[in-house]
């Protein structure tokens, strides 16, 4: 089988082709738009490897039509394998082809098109949410700058609070203009956010995994859909603990002989899911006795260990979610917890 390594860039790509014995038979630099046509003209059977970057999923779909096997390499792991001071596009294509020939490519998981679009919606919502929060902070800053305090009895972002803010009079016309523009931005951002969430609700209502995870006390639709979308196929993880590593919830480790130092969490993987998991964990601690018991066991009654216990509990929760998705079982609420909530 011919092994083809491709160093992909937006305009141009470098291609290196090795035969079954690992000998180079062709090297070429061509326009990325002509890549698929060029590969169709190469001898078969062929396998292709390229490095994960922006749009790697779309490229994977295209290359899968012209090759018997397509692998996407993990950029971070590649740097650990090849630590060379000589680096250029042609050399990178050779490295990818060689790793593919040797069967040593550190691969990444490529989700299906439906899951990629689902993830895009989740990140789109997060960006809209960030923009809305930024606009609210600017409005609060405007009020503080003008020496105006919002009445405590009104929620500033309720209908009454926004009406009060719209009718508020400032000494300077420039401040009123700033207020009006920010309120217009807030209204537009709220409308786009609701539009995205409606589409997410439609997708989540049809996915059994989302409904399954929502049986966990404290886990809402946003957290459930994010975990399901980013896990994809739960059987792709060899062990349950690998899920925590995937979401960056495990500590960094520096171990040598008798010394074993554990640092902050790795923060690898999607930050959006970690943020949602943290919020769901706080709710789970309040609503479920099992989750609360795990949190208290890690905390050891020490207020200084609250953050450590929170992250550990989030790690525990996402492992439970993965197990539920694999087994297709709902969350088992303890009888005492159910009785407490019913009361």
Secondary structure, DSSP 8 states (H G I E B T S, - for coil): -EEEEEE--SSEEEEEEE-TTS-EEEEEEEEGGGHHHHHHTS-SSEEEEEE--TTHHHHHHHHTTT-SEEEEE-HHHHHHH---S---HHHHHHHHHHHHHHT---B-----HHHHHHHHHHHHHHHHHHHHHHHHHHHHHHHHHTT----TTS-TTSHHHHHHHHH---SSHHHHHHHHHHHHHHHHHHHHHHHHHHHHHHHHHH-HHHHHHTTSTT--HHHHHHHHHHH-SGGG-SSTTHHHHHTT-SEEEEEETTEEEEEEE---S-HHHHHHHHHHHHHHHHH-HHHHHHHHHHHTT-GGGHHHHHHHHHHHHHHHHHHHHHHT------HHHHHHHH-
